[in-house]
Amino acid sequence: MIVILGVTLIVFLLFQLAPNGAVGLARTDLGSRASPIQITQFIHQNGFNLPWWDQYWHLIDNYAHLNFGYSYHFNQPVRSLIGEFLPRSLVLVGMSTLLALLVAVPLGIFQTVRRNKVSDYVLTSLAFIFYAMPPFVFGLLLILYLAIDNHFFAPIVPSTEGVVQMMTDFHAMFLPVLTLATGTIAAFSRYMRSSMMDSLAQDFVRTARAKGASRSRVLFRHALRNALIPIITLLGLSLPAIVSGAVITETVFNFPGMGYLTYRAADQYDIYVVVGTTIVATVATVVGSLVADLLYAVADPRIRYVHN
């Protein structure tokens, strides 16, 4: 809650420090040709004519009721824009995160088993390359070779498709999902390998081996659950990306999600859309951290939460 209030305070201060005050905000949002009557209506609708403490309370009350203002560029309330673009980002980032988990966790375990072997060195090198590669570079390469040169997949996702259509349109969704998942796989697999190595060095693993447990039982029954804690942390931190979208990837593929919405709003100086997506991402950050904390006890039975 403190984090959310802190972000709203920063947003409020940015509004207060805007050049030319409320009139400058009105001209930025409505356009340079806005009439004095339109500017006056804008100031009254957003409470900029009130004392600063009333303005801040007005801001908090609006955000608590999911009222993020009106976008004159898109000609609709910001809340409806978020409701339109958010499900598409949930599909894209959710599918890429699921793919990353299905690949990265077994890959990290495999590297642990094959540590310091040729296969481990090769996979480590590939992970570093893909982790360091900017998403827009990898996305453009995929578009060039798999969409334009060979016509295997569509270069962009049709903006008219609904959420259900996107989930089933493999031809259009493959490239953006792969682009977003590749960097995540590289990061998750490295964390998984390191965490598995640490788990295998713990006393409870030595005890299990001393009792005659098989290698597979030691890996999957004892070490894996403890090694998943860093991955759970990363999943919690990735929740804001699921909600706010992947700005670069969505822009490259013209994907109609929250990231692309934020990019278009910033390009048009649509302040209220940018602020609205920022607030939503902030709430997702707090929720993601809470969910990760709760999942720790599921992954590691040694962790328990005590209620006083």
Backbone torsions as a table, in degrees:
resi	resn	phi	psi	omega
1	MET	NA	-39.7	179.6
2	ILE	-63.2	-38.6	179.0
3	VAL	-63.3	-43.9	-179.0
4	ILE	-64.3	-44.4	177.9
5	LEU	-63.2	-37.1	178.3
6	GLY	-63.3	-40.6	178.5
7	VAL	-67.3	-41.3	177.9
8	THR	-64.0	-34.2	177.3
9	LEU	-66.3	-40.8	177.2
10	ILE	-63.1	-42.9	177.7
11	VAL	-61.0	-43.3	179.5
12	PHE	-62.0	-42.6	179.3
13	LEU	-65.1	-36.7	177.3
14	LEU	-64.7	-39.3	175.5
15	PHE	-61.8	-41.5	-177.5
16	GLN	-69.7	-31.7	-176.9
17	LEU	-92.8	5.7	179.6
18	ALA	-62.4	142.0	178.2
19	PRO	-57.2	133.4	-179.5
20	ASN	65.9	14.2	173.4
21	GLY	63.4	-141.1	-176.2
22	ALA	-64.3	-34.5	179.0
23	VAL	-64.4	-40.8	177.5
24	GLY	-63.8	-41.0	176.2
25	LEU	-62.5	-41.5	179.7
26	ALA	-62.1	-43.9	-179.5
27	ARG	-69.4	-33.0	176.3
28	THR	-66.6	-40.2	-176.5
29	ASP	-82.2	-42.0	-175.9
30	LEU	-88.5	-21.6	-176.5
31	GLY	108.8	158.6	-176.1
32	SER	-67.4	-19.2	-178.1
33	ARG	-93.2	12.4	-179.4
34	ALA	-63.6	137.1	-179.5
35	SER	-79.2	160.7	177.0
36	PRO	-57.6	-34.2	178.6
37	ILE	-65.8	-42.7	178.8
38	GLN	-64.3	-39.7	178.9
39	ILE	-64.1	-42.6	178.9
40	THR	-62.9	-42.8	177.7
41	GLN	-62.9	-40.4	179.2
42	PHE	-61.5	-44.6	-178.4
43	ILE	-64.0	-42.1	-179.8
44	HIS	-71.0	-40.5	-179.0
45	GLN	-63.4	-33.4	-177.2
46	ASN	-99.2	3.6	174.9
47	GLY	72.9	20.6	-179.1
48	PHE	-74.4	-6.8	177.1
49	ASN	-89.9	-1.0	-177.9
50	LEU	-91.7	164.4	171.8
51	PRO	-59.7	158.9	-171.2
52	TRP	-62.2	-35.4	-179.7
53	TRP	-69.8	-35.0	175.5
54	ASP	-70.6	-33.6	177.2
55	GLN	-63.6	-42.8	-179.5
56	TYR	-67.2	-41.6	177.2
57	TRP	-64.1	-38.6	177.0
58	HIS	-61.2	-40.4	178.8
59	LEU	-65.0	-47.0	179.8
60	ILE	-61.4	-44.1	-179.0
61	ASP	-62.7	-40.8	178.8
62	ASN	-64.5	-45.3	-179.0
63	TYR	-67.5	-33.8	177.6
64	ALA	-64.9	-28.7	177.9
65	HIS	-98.9	18.3	178.2
66	LEU	58.6	31.0	176.0
67	ASN	-101.4	100.5	-176.2
68	PHE	-100.7	11.4	178.8
69	GLY	100.8	-172.3	-176.3
70	TYR	-120.0	133.4	177.7
71	SER	-94.8	110.7	178.2
72	TYR	-76.8	-21.9	177.1
73	HIS	-71.1	-44.9	178.4
74	PHE	-89.3	-8.8	177.2
75	ASN	59.0	45.7	174.3
76	GLN	-164.5	161.2	179.4
77	PRO	-61.8	148.2	-179.6
78	VAL	-63.1	-35.0	179.7
79	ARG	-59.8	-42.0	179.7
80	SER	-70.2	-33.5	175.9
81	LEU	-63.3	-46.1	178.8
82	ILE	-62.7	-41.1	177.8
83	GLY	-64.0	-26.2	179.3
84	GLU	-82.9	-41.2	-173.8
85	PHE	-91.3	-26.6	-176.5
86	LEU	-60.6	-46.5	-179.1
87	PRO	-58.5	-32.6	-180.0
88	ARG	-68.9	-39.3	175.7
89	SER	-67.0	-35.1	176.4
90	LEU	-60.0	-39.5	178.9
91	VAL	-66.7	-50.8	-176.3
92	LEU	-63.0	-56.1	-175.6
93	VAL	-71.2	-34.2	177.3
94	GLY	-63.5	-45.1	178.9
95	MET	-65.1	-41.2	-179.6
96	SER	-68.1	-37.7	178.2
97	THR	-67.1	-40.9	177.4
98	LEU	-62.9	-44.1	177.9
99	LEU	-62.0	-41.3	179.7
100	ALA	-62.0	-41.0	179.0
101	LEU	-65.8	-43.9	-177.6
102	LEU	-64.7	-26.9	-179.5
103	VAL	-96.2	-43.8	-170.4
104	ALA	-70.7	-40.4	-177.8
105	VAL	-64.2	-52.2	176.0
106	PRO	-62.4	-33.5	179.4
107	LEU	-65.3	-42.2	177.8
108	GLY	-64.4	-39.0	177.6
109	ILE	-65.6	-42.0	179.4
110	PHE	-61.7	-42.4	179.5
111	GLN	-66.1	-33.2	177.4
112	THR	-65.4	-44.0	179.4
113	VAL	-65.8	-37.2	-177.1
114	ARG	-101.8	26.8	-174.2
115	ARG	-60.0	143.0	-179.8
116	ASN	63.1	18.8	172.5
117	LYS	-102.0	172.0	-177.7
118	VAL	-59.3	-43.1	-179.4
119	SER	-62.7	-36.4	177.9
120	ASP	-65.4	-44.0	179.3
121	TYR	-64.8	-39.8	179.9
122	VAL	-65.2	-47.5	-179.8
123	LEU	-66.3	-35.2	176.6
124	THR	-64.8	-42.7	178.3
125	SER	-62.8	-43.9	178.7
126	LEU	-63.9	-38.7	179.0
127	ALA	-62.8	-42.9	178.6
128	PHE	-63.8	-39.5	-178.9
129	ILE	-64.7	-49.6	-176.7
130	PHE	-72.1	-29.4	177.4
131	TYR	-70.3	-36.4	-178.6
132	ALA	-80.6	-21.3	-176.9
133	MET	-73.2	127.6	177.5
134	PRO	-60.7	141.1	-178.1
135	PRO	-58.8	-35.4	-177.6
136	PHE	-69.4	-30.4	177.3
137	VAL	-68.4	-47.8	179.8
138	PHE	-64.3	-40.0	178.7
139	GLY	-63.5	-43.1	179.0
140	LEU	-65.7	-36.4	176.7
141	LEU	-64.5	-41.7	177.6
142	LEU	-63.7	-42.0	178.4
143	ILE	-62.5	-42.7	-176.9
144	LEU	-64.2	-48.9	-172.3
145	TYR	-88.7	-35.3	-175.0
146	LEU	-98.7	-18.4	-178.6
147	ALA	-110.1	-51.2	-174.9
148	ILE	-81.4	-48.4	-176.2
149	ASP	-75.8	-41.4	-172.3
150	ASN	-113.5	-11.1	175.4
151	HIS	58.6	33.5	177.4
152	PHE	-75.1	-38.3	-175.9
153	PHE	-134.7	165.5	179.3
154	ALA	-78.2	139.2	-179.7
155	PRO	-72.6	-26.1	179.6
156	ILE	-136.3	162.6	177.2
157	VAL	-96.2	126.0	179.2
158	PRO	-57.6	129.1	-176.9
159	SER	-72.4	-13.9	-178.8
160	THR	-85.6	-9.0	-177.5
161	GLU	-73.4	142.1	174.4
162	GLY	-83.0	179.9	-176.4
163	VAL	-64.5	-44.9	-178.8
164	VAL	-64.4	-40.9	178.6
165	GLN	-63.8	-39.6	178.3
166	MET	-62.8	-41.5	-178.0
167	MET	-64.1	-28.4	-177.8
168	THR	-101.7	-5.6	-178.6
169	ASP	-90.5	81.6	-177.9
170	PHE	-62.7	-37.8	-177.2
171	HIS	-60.5	-36.7	-177.6
172	ALA	-92.0	-30.0	-173.1
173	MET	-88.5	-16.4	-172.0
174	PHE	-60.7	-48.9	-174.7
175	LEU	-66.1	-48.7	178.2
176	PRO	-64.4	-36.7	178.2
177	VAL	-65.7	-43.6	179.4
178	LEU	-64.4	-40.9	179.4
179	THR	-61.2	-44.8	-177.9
180	LEU	-73.5	-31.8	-176.1
181	ALA	-80.0	-27.3	-172.8
182	THR	-62.6	-49.1	178.4
183	GLY	-63.9	-36.0	178.4
184	THR	-67.4	-39.7	177.3
185	ILE	-61.4	-43.8	179.6
186	ALA	-60.0	-43.9	-178.6
187	ALA	-71.2	-48.3	-177.1
188	PHE	-61.9	-41.0	-177.8
189	SER	-65.3	-37.0	178.0
190	ARG	-66.8	-44.0	177.2
191	TYR	-63.1	-40.2	-178.5
192	MET	-65.5	-42.6	178.8
193	ARG	-62.2	-48.3	-179.0
194	SER	-63.0	-41.4	-179.0
195	SER	-68.3	-38.6	177.3
196	MET	-64.9	-38.5	178.1
197	MET	-62.5	-42.3	178.3
198	ASP	-65.5	-40.8	-179.2
199	SER	-64.3	-40.6	-179.2
200	LEU	-67.2	-16.8	178.3
201	ALA	-92.8	0.6	-178.0
202	GLN	-78.1	160.2	-177.4
203	ASP	-65.3	-36.8	-176.9
204	PHE	-68.4	-25.9	175.8
205	VAL	-73.8	-40.7	176.4
206	ARG	-61.6	-38.7	178.4
207	THR	-64.1	-42.6	178.7
208	ALA	-62.4	-40.7	177.6
209	ARG	-65.7	-39.5	179.9
210	ALA	-64.6	-28.9	178.2
211	LYS	-80.2	-2.8	176.6
212	GLY	93.2	16.7	178.5
213	ALA	-65.7	144.3	-179.4
214	SER	-70.4	165.5	-177.6
215	ARG	-63.9	-41.9	-179.8
216	SER	-66.7	-37.1	178.8
217	ARG	-66.8	-39.7	178.1
218	VAL	-63.1	-42.6	-178.2
219	LEU	-67.4	-53.6	-169.9
220	PHE	-90.4	-27.3	-177.1
221	ARG	-90.2	-37.6	-172.8
222	HIS	-107.2	-52.2	-172.4
223	ALA	-78.7	-35.8	-171.6
224	LEU	-63.5	-45.8	-176.5
225	ARG	-60.9	-41.1	178.2
226	ASN	-69.3	-33.7	-178.3
227	ALA	-74.1	-16.7	-178.1
228	LEU	-77.3	-10.7	-176.7
229	ILE	-59.9	-47.2	176.3
230	PRO	-61.3	-34.5	178.6
231	ILE	-67.2	-39.1	176.5
232	ILE	-61.9	-41.0	176.8
233	THR	-60.4	-44.3	179.3
234	LEU	-64.8	-37.2	177.7
235	LEU	-64.8	-41.4	177.2
236	GLY	-62.1	-39.8	178.8
237	LEU	-73.3	-20.7	179.7
238	SER	-84.6	-9.8	179.1
239	LEU	-59.0	-40.0	175.7
240	PRO	-58.3	-35.7	178.1
241	ALA	-67.0	-34.4	177.5
242	ILE	-64.5	-37.4	-177.5
243	VAL	-83.3	-44.9	-175.6
244	SER	-85.8	-11.6	178.8
245	GLY	84.8	170.3	178.2
246	ALA	-105.4	102.4	-170.2
247	VAL	-59.2	-49.2	-174.7
248	ILE	-67.8	-49.7	-177.8
249	THR	-63.5	-43.2	-179.8
250	GLU	-65.9	-33.8	178.1
251	THR	-70.2	-41.4	-179.6
252	VAL	-61.8	-42.4	-176.2
253	PHE	-96.3	8.5	-179.3
254	ASN	53.9	38.9	-176.1
255	PHE	-83.0	124.9	-174.6
256	PRO	-79.0	68.2	179.0
257	GLY	-118.5	-169.8	-176.7
258	MET	-65.5	-36.8	178.5
259	GLY	-63.8	-44.3	178.6
260	TYR	-67.0	-36.2	176.0
261	LEU	-62.0	-44.5	179.1
262	THR	-62.8	-41.2	179.0
263	TYR	-62.6	-46.8	179.8
264	ARG	-64.5	-39.1	179.4
265	ALA	-65.4	-43.0	179.0
266	ALA	-65.3	-37.5	179.6
267	ASP	-66.2	-29.5	-179.7
268	GLN	-99.9	9.5	-178.5
269	TYR	56.1	37.8	178.2
270	ASP	-87.0	90.0	-169.3
271	ILE	-63.5	-41.9	-172.4
272	TYR	-69.4	-32.2	176.0
273	VAL	-68.7	-43.7	179.2
274	VAL	-62.5	-43.9	179.1
275	VAL	-64.8	-41.7	-179.9
276	GLY	-61.3	-45.8	178.3
277	THR	-67.0	-32.0	177.7
278	THR	-66.8	-43.0	179.3
279	ILE	-64.1	-42.4	179.3
280	VAL	-62.6	-42.5	178.6
281	ALA	-65.3	-34.6	178.2
282	THR	-65.5	-45.6	177.2
283	VAL	-61.0	-40.4	178.8
284	ALA	-64.2	-34.8	177.5
285	THR	-62.7	-44.8	179.9
286	VAL	-66.0	-44.3	179.7
287	VAL	-64.3	-40.8	179.2
288	GLY	-61.3	-42.3	177.8
289	SER	-64.0	-40.0	178.6
290	LEU	-65.8	-43.5	179.4
291	VAL	-63.4	-40.9	178.9
292	ALA	-62.6	-41.7	178.4
293	ASP	-61.6	-40.0	-179.4
294	LEU	-70.3	-32.2	-178.4
295	LEU	-78.0	-16.1	177.9
296	TYR	-57.8	-42.7	-178.6
297	ALA	-66.5	-27.6	177.7
298	VAL	-72.6	-40.9	-177.6
299	ALA	-75.9	-38.8	-176.2
300	ASP	-122.5	109.9	-178.5
301	PRO	-64.9	-13.9	178.9
302	ARG	-75.0	-16.4	-179.0
303	ILE	-90.9	126.4	178.6
304	ARG	-137.9	145.5	178.2
305	TYR	-101.9	125.3	-176.4
306	VAL	-102.4	129.8	178.0
307	HIS	-101.0	121.8	179.3
308	ASN	-86.6	NA	NA
